[in-house]
């Protein structure tokens, strides 16, 4: 039996144009769904690879846009303030080549850039997949060491940056 396609309208806009998100919505308190993404070397990386750590999912449409690049730079800078028990994953539908090129050129060394281009699993299971262009919407999900989601933000307009203060506050709360 095929999965039922869930669609949400009016949650996100791409500039001036409202778009629909397809997939499951994740909420604070949920157990984080498992996913598999691809790293810059085409290796499979799963959420379970980070078991016992706080995991920040920094989600965006494409690394080749100014807002997405700024989001990745910001989280890379903030990552240096945390212990190795905090992992930040930058997730988009970009090809691994583009993510690798950007990270090398920008000195991104604390954020792990991953792609959902191959499986479409993450975008659907976390509700960030944009129906109209098959990109991911912008947002942040923070998962604690017990695999529970403690912060979720679906940014209302993908041309805006996420609320870093709220995301970082959620990360700090997991370290108490």
ROPAVEX-63525 format. One record per atom (N, C-alpha, C): x, y, z. Coordinates in steps of 0.1 Angstrom, whole numbers, plus 5000, padded with zeros to 4 digits. Example, Ala and Ser with C-alpha at 12.3 -4.5 7.8 and 13.67 -1.06 7.14 Angstrom:
# ROPAVEX-63525
513249435078
512349555078
513249675078
512849785071
513749895071
512950005079
# end
This chain:
# ROPAVEX-63525
500849885000
500050005000
500950125000
500650224991
501450344990
501150445002
502150525005
501950625016
500950725011
500150765020
499150875018
499951005017
499751085007
500451205005
499751315013
500451365024
499851475032
500351605027
499451695025
499751825020
499251935029
500152035031
499852155039
500052275031
498952355030
499052485023
499052595033
499652705029
499552825038
500552835049
501452735050
502452725060
503752805056
504052805044
505352855039
505052935025
505853035023
505853105010
507353105005
507453104992
508753114985
508753254979
509253354987
509153494983
507753534984
507053584974
505653634974
504653514971
505153404968
504353294963
504153184974
502853164978
502653054988
502852924981
503452834989
503752694984
503152594994
503052474989
502552364997
503652275002
503552235014
504552135020
503852005020
504651905016
504151765016
504951685026
504251585032
504851495041
504251515055
504951445064
504551455078
505051575085
504251635094
504751745103
505351685115
506551735119
507151695131
506851805142
506751765154
506451855165
507351835177
507451935185
508151915198
507551805206
508351715211
507851605219
507851475211
507851485198
507951365189
509351295190
509351165188
510551095186
511051125172
512251165170
512751205157
512751085147
512051105135
512150995126
513550975120
513850845118
515150805113
515150855098
516350895093
516550925079
517950895074
518050885061
519350865055
519550965045
520751035045
521051145036
522451105030
522951185021
524151165014
525151275017
526451235021
527451345023
528151375011
529151465012
529851515000
530551414992
530851304999
531651184993
530651074988
529351104989
528351004985
528150894994
528550915007
528350815017
527050835024
526350725027
525050735034
525350775049
524550875054
524650925068
523250915073
523050855085
521750845091
521650915104
520550945109
520351005122
520950925133
520750785131
521250695142
522750705143
523450755133
524950775134
525350865145
524350945150
524651045160
523951015173
523650895176
522950845188
523650905200
522850955210
523451005222
523951145222
523751215210
524151355209
522951435206
523151565209
522151665204
522451695190
521351685182
521451705167
520651825163
521251915156
520652035151
520452005136
519252015131
519052005116
518752145111
519652195103
519552325097
519152295082
517952325079
517352285066
517052405058
517352395045
517252505035
517152455021
516652545012
516452514998
517752484990
518652574990
519852554982
521052634987
522252574989
523352644994
523852754985
523452754973
523852854963
522952984964
522353004975
521553134977
522153204989
522053334989
522653415000
522153375014
520853355015
520253335028
520653195033
520653095024
521052955028
522552955032
523353025024
524753035028
524953105041
524253205044
524353285057
523953185068
522853115066
522453015076
523452915080
524152865069
525152765072
526352825079
526752945074
527953015081
527553045096
526353085099
525953115112
526052995121
525452885116
525552765125
526952705126
527752725116
529152685117
529852765128
529652895128
530252975139
529752935152
528452915154
527852875167
528352745171
528552655162
528952515165
530252515173
531152615171
532352615178
532252645193
531052695197
530752725211
530252595219
529952485211
529452365218
530452255218
530252165227
531052045228
530851955216
531651845215
531451745205
530151665206
529451695217
528151625219
527051695212
527351795204
526351865196
526851855182
525951805173
526251795159
525251875151
525751955142
524852035133
524951985119
523751945114
523651895100
522951995092
523652035081
523052135071
522452045060
521152055058
520351965049
519652045038
519951995026
519252055014
519051945004
518551984992
518351884981
519551914971
520451994974
521652024966
522351894963
523051884952
523951774949
525151774959
525651664963
526751654972
527951734967
528151744953
529251824948
529151964952
527952024951
527752164954
527952194969
527452104977
527652114992
529152114995
529852014990
531252004992
532052124988
531752174976
532452294970
532252414980
530952434984
530652544992
531452535006
531352425012
531952405025
533552425024
534152375013
535552385012
535952535010
535152605001
535452744998
535152835010
534252805019
533852885030
534452845043
535252735043
535852695055
534852635065
533752585060
532752525069
533352395075
533652385088
534352275093
533652215105
532552275110
531852225122
530452185119
530052205107
528752165102
528952055092
528051955092
528151845083
527051875072
527451895060
526451925049
526051795043
524651775042
524151655037
523051685027
522851585018
521851605007
520751505008
519551545005
518351465005
517951434990
518851464981
518451454967
518151304962
518851214968
518751074964
517451004969
517151024981
516050944987
514751014989
514751144990
513551224993
512951185007
513551105014
513051055026
512951165037
514051235039
514051335050
512951445047
512851505036
511951605033
510551565035
510151445032
508851395034
508551365048
509451295055
509251245068
509251355079
509951475075
509951585084
509051695079
508351685068
507451785063
507951905058
509251905052
509852015047
509852015031
509351915025
509451905010
508352005004
508852084995
507952184988
507452114976
506152104975
505452034964
505852094950
505852224949
505952294936
507352284930
508352274938
509752274932
510552164937
510052084946
510751964951
512052004959
512152134963
513252174972
512752154987
513652174996
513252175010
512952325015
511952335023
511652465029
512752495040
512852615044
513752655054
513252625068
514152575077
513752555091
514852495099
514552475112
515452415121
514752315130
515352205132
514852105142
515952065151
515652065164
516652035174
516251905181
517151805181
516851675186
517751645198
517151615210
518051585221
518651455221
519451425231
520251295232
519351175233
518051195237
517151085238
516251075225
516751135214
516051135201
514651195201
514451285211
513151355211
513351495205
512451535197
512451675191
512051775202
513051875204
512751975214
512552115209
512752125196
512552255189
512252225174
511252295169
510952285155
510552425150
511152465139
510752595132
510552565117
509352585112
509152595098
509152745094
510152795089
510252945086
509152985076
508353085080
507153115071
507553155057
508753215055
509153255042
510553205039
510753125029
512053065027
513153165024
512753295021
513753395019
514253465032
513653425043
514053475056
514953375064
515753415073
516553335081
515753275093
516153165098
515453115110
515753195122
515053165133
515253225146
516353155153
517553205151
518753145157
518653135172
518253245178
518153255193
517353135199
516153115193
515353005198
515952875196
516552845184
517252725182
518352695191
519252795193
520352785201
520052775216
518952835220
518452825234
517952675236
517352615226
516952475227
518152385228
519152415220
520452335221
521052345235
521152465240
521752485254
520952415264
519552405263
518752335273
518952185273
519452135262
519751985262
521051955269
521852055272
523152025278
523052045293
521952065299
521852075314
521751945321
# end
